[in-house]
Amino acid sequence: MFVLSSQVLDLCVLATVNKEDTYGYKLTQDLIEAISISESTLYPVLRRLQKDNCLTTYDQPFGGRNRRYYQITPEGRRQLKKYEQDWIGYKESIDKIIRGDLK
């Protein structure tokens, strides 16, 4: 199993929230389908992305309680684009190593 860097986790969270506003538990379940992540790992990522103005939150009633939803901001979309570009370059470099295409 690969250890995911904080930038890769940020990319995964921002890409998921970019599709639709979502709450923490659902976000965790969605990401678990693709990568190994726990709620205890996810919530610090969400707080950091909020602090960096990439995500904002709002509460919505659900089942007699409030559910906190995360929404991507314009800054979050800019950061997502940067992470996507970085990821493509990183993946291409790793693919070269795996294929033995190094000079």
Sequence and secondary structure as in RCSB ss.txt:
>XXXX:A:sequence
MFVLSSQVLDLCVLATVNKEDTYGYKLTQDLIEAISISESTLYPVLRRLQKDNCLTTYDQPFGGRNRRYYQITPE
GRRQLKKYEQDWIGYKESIDKIIRGDLK
>XXXX:A:secstr
     HHHHHHHHHHHHHHS EEHHHHHHHHHTTS   HHHHHHHHHHHHHTTSEEEEEEEETTEEEEEEEE HH
HHHHHHHHHHHHHHHHHHHHHHHHT   
